[in-house]
Amino acid sequence: MSARTLLGLTLLAACLAAAPARAGDTAEPPAPPCDVPAYLLSTESSLPKVMDAVKANQPLNVLVVGSRSSTIPGNEASAYPATLQAALKEALPSSAIDLSVELQGKSTAEETAGTLVKLVEAKKPTLVIWQTGTVDAMRAVDPDDFRTAINDGVVALRGAGTDVVLVNLQYSPRTETMISAPPYLDNMKVVAQQHDVPLFDRFAIMKQWSDAGYFDLFSTSHGVDLAKKVHACLGRALAKFVIDAAHLGPVQQN
């Protein structure tokens, strides 16, 4: 991969490219819908430690381990981890929701996996949300090595006593000719199934939004306001995914 291509992909990951939803020339663009097909937010895997913590009125400590697409530079309060925390607080008003973010922007899955146990020991999370795959795809890491790294990381997290949610790559039609996402998407799915870990399919969700015209992800205009809207939608979708995977019904949420 050329240095120019790698730089372009890095900047794309940092900004979470998104452009305005289509609207009339003179009309103010409406707030984009965050609709997600039910099948993309359903999982047969569960989050028992999250469920137990909420039912016992204990603090729900969430650790997001992510890459540069987990943040909006200079606007961290609008990035999806912050909107995830806000959505969880709204849905679980009786629970104390503590969320922290560990950014490992240039790390592969293998490099991140080696740090997970120490992070859990330091943060003591109930749930670790591990977003990964983008750096590996950019560097064309061998997919088998990637799968091994994800497997080792999940085993380490489970062994450290925390629930795990995997989050895969972000979607962008502009990078489809530059990187090959399917091998990394497929291997994350395999590991999630093998270990009965919920997988939040960020790639498919963003592709659905792009195909529906909610966001023009092919545009070269990467406004911060639009990145905020994408992150807001992702945070709300991820909160619903976590709540459903933890089997927290209306009774437990009140």
Buried (B, 14 or more C-beta within 10 A) or exposed (E): EEEEBBEBBBEBBBBBBBBBBEEEEEEEEEEBEBEBEEEBBEBEBBBEBBBEBBBEEEEBBBBBBBBBBBBBEEBEEBBBBBBBBBBBBEBBEEBEBBBBBBBBBEBBBBEBBEBBBEBBEEBBBBBBBBBBBBBBBBBEBEBEBBBBBBBBBBBBBBEBEBBBBBBBBBBBBBBEEBBEBEBBBEBBBBBBEEBEBBBBBBBBBBBBBBEEEBBBBEBEEBBBEBBBBBBBBBBBBBBBBBBBBBBBEEEBBE
